[in-house]
Amino acid sequence: WTIPLKSVFVTFPGDIVKNVTDMELAENYLQRFGYMESVKRSGFQPVVSASKALKRMQRQMGLEETGELDPATLDAMKRPRCGVPDVAN
Amino acid sequence: YKTFDGDLKWDHHDITYRILNYSPDMESSLIDDAFARAFKVWSAVTPLSFTRLFDGTADIMISFGKKDHGDPYPFDGKDGLLAHAYPPGEGLQGDAHFDDDEHWTLGRGAVVKTSYGNANGALCHFPFIFEGKAYTTCTTEGRTDNLPWCGTTEDYDKDKKYGFCPSELLYTIGGNSDGKQCVFPFVFLGKEYNSCTTEGRSDEYRWCATTDNFDKDKKYGFCPSRDTAVTGGNAEGEPCHFPFVFLGKEYDSCTSEGRADGKLWCATTASYDQDQKWGFCPDQGYSLFLVAAHEFGHALGLDHSNIREALMYPMYSYVEDFSLHEDDIEGIQYLYGGRTGPEPTTPQPTPTTTDYPDTDETDETEEPTEPTITTTTPSVDPTLDACKLNKFDTITVIEGDLHFFSNGHYWKMSSKHKKLMGPFVTSETWPKLPASVDSAFEDLLTKKIYFFSGTQFWVYTGKDAHGPRSVEKLGLPNSVQKVEGALQRGKGKVLLFSGENFWRLDVKAQKIDKGYPRYIDSVFGGVPNDAHDVFLYKGHFYFCRESFYWRMNPRRQVDRVGYVKYDLLQCP
């Protein structure tokens, strides 16, 4: 379908949603909703824990457990949701 | 389902709740009702009862707030986090907070309850017709006092039913003025204000004085949001200003230009470049009822479920006819047991004088008034079952009813009874037409019906038919092999679609206007440019491609993408 013509992005005053990278968004999401926290506690290295945290998140959301930040996972992270963490802290 | 660690739950069954404040997005009685219905979801399947308190401390304290709102978990502006609630317990535990940077509705756009007028407080009916023009928002047209109003039926011109929409000129919320309206101008800290302001507050709520001098009288109230008001940004509560200039270009409608997240926004002054005042455009919003039912699940002891269809799944999705999922029922009954006494019943909306978009509006007692017409049944030949078709030759509105044409047959969806009728044989109703109809429209002025098939068209006036005639007679080029859609634009003008182009037909002159064709994507951004059906229905433009439709509002924003089958045909 038709694509809006553009692509100059501006910073809107008062807009608290900043342009963040996908990685930043994912890290914030995993931390905010408890996935990163609980994995870190169990003593994994950060690289392993990020993948494991993603898998946990994917299982919770009923997504394919790839452990990677794939488009479906990213899309899920951008959807409106409840602020209560998914993993108890 | 999941419960919180230690199976946190209330040690009593008579739970109390208190609503501490209201969102300016919806009239307070609608908010009360949404919360009451959300509690009823849970009381219907447990021995729990919910009693509302108006002062003191309740088990569940409910409030609206923005960003930092007094607990350690700030909200994040529009979208993203919608609400949160704490598991059962003392103090903050059990409380539910709703992000007031969201646009709270009942899930299908602004719910506008009227006051005064002659409609007894009914909800606005959008779109409504006033002096032949369709309005999708409240308007001040036709008034000199600047009070926004709306029709409460489809056609104000015919029914004359109306009421006034929420505005600061009518009443305020909360504060200390018993709902009195704003007085403009008013003085605050020596400065004069001519509109509601957020000055002097850290919570970003808009307020006004209800006398001409706040410094002297200290009388104030919060301003209700108008249905046309933007949310978020830095001009919350102000209406969009059209046209506005952004990066040197003029815009006549909301746009997602300049944003990476695709959200629609507008400026609230004539020039964003100069004033930088903006906000997000009103949208479908989030159903307060659905979000509240989810949050109250937390407040009763349920954690997030990983079943997508369950109410306690962490993500929001709007469902038309809500019913509690088995997983939610098992979860809450694990904590509190099943309902004793009478059999559980499906939660019903609390009695009101109006219907709400997220409740079932079907009146089962109403029978169609056209008993001779065959209705579709599961036993119908599959090739003649509209619900089994993925695509229609054309979809159009005739005499107010949606008509679906396919291969010599058609069905019609009665707008009055919301029931699908048919199949009918096209040639029995319109004998001159061929089996395949590519496009059709009803001229709003003359009520003549134009049918297009291939390079020919027919005009029906009642049972009298003219045609076939060549579409070239209308001024369409011979390269046009078929006309795939038609949109009525005001009186006597119709846009005809073919391929990636459209033309404007002057129906009275039977000629294409100068300046056409134009590219679809130059005017209608965000819809398929290979739509095979284009039509106008209840004030919205519909572009269909295969089994999907893209719905566009009169400001040319795509506000919904859905299934023809489920949304328009209402197939099970």
Interface residues (C-beta under 8 A of the other chain):
Chain A: W1 T2 I3 P4 L5 K6 V8 F9 V10 F12 P13 G14 D15 I16 V17 N19 F33 R59 Q60 M61 G62 A76 R79 P80 R81 C82 G83 V84 D86 A88
Chain B: F4 D5 K67 Y73 F75 D76 G77 K78 D79 G80 L81 L82 A83 H84 A85 D99 G232 G233 N234 L247 T255 S256 E257 G258 R259 A260 D261 W265 Q276 W278 Y286 V291 H294 E295 H298 D303 H304 N306 I307 R308 P314 M315 Y316 I520 D521 F524 G525 G526 V527 P528 N529 R545 W550
